[in-house]
């Protein structure tokens, strides 16, 4: 594994083939910066609903693992299956939480948590 980022490789390719003008280059790099990662976390739909709920109430990530607390807050969709998935896939859960975007396991749909304005 190298220390080279995907962006480093992309910029080298872009620079190698060149662009007619700086504006085309800037637009392409802006698109690249805004694009989603290739390796989005894949999570069940019910887990995604749990993340959306937690983010809508500004609950901290560490509290999302405190299922007794979550039950006391009234989230009724937290089933034993969801809890088991979160425990067994905690790194994937945390990545989806931090990124705020994931692919739904059942449908392949990409879901992105909208930020408050």
GICORJO-V486415 format. One line per field, one symbol per residue. phi: phi as a letter, one per 30 degrees, with the letter a starting at -180 (. if undefined). psi: psi as a letter, one per 30 degrees, with the letter a starting at -180 (. if undefined). burial: + if it has 16 or more other C-alpha atoms within 10 Angstrom, else -. A space follows every 50 residues. Layout:
phi->???
psi->???
burial->???
This chain:
phi->.ccddddeddddddddcibeadddddddddddddddddcddcbdeddddd ddddddchddedddccdddddddjddddddddedddddbdddeddddddi aacdedcidccbddddc
psi->klgkleeeeeeeeeeeflleleeeeeeeeeeeeflllehkkklleeeeee eeeeefghkkeffffieeeeeffgjfgjleeeeeeeefheeeeeeeeeeg klkkeeffkkkkkkkk.
burial->------------------------+---+----------+++++++++-+ ++-++--------++----+-------+---+--++-----+++-++--+ +++++-----+-+----
